[in-house]
Amino acid sequence: MRFPILPYLYQPVFCRTYKTVYNPWRFWFLHQVRYLERCWLREYRPDEQHHSY
């Protein structure tokens, strides 16, 4: 994975609803976390079998 330079540069700076991350290392870490969460949500499928008790 490479550093996401465009998302880093295009962050909304003066927006009240978005917390701008100025530290590139912190941005990189948060970007990786969000990426892994999206992958996990995309691949996770709960068991579709319904158990009757």
Buried (B, 14 or more C-beta within 10 A) or exposed (E): EEEBEEEBEEEEEEEEEEEEBEEEEEBBEEBEEEEEEEEEEEEEEEEEEEEEE
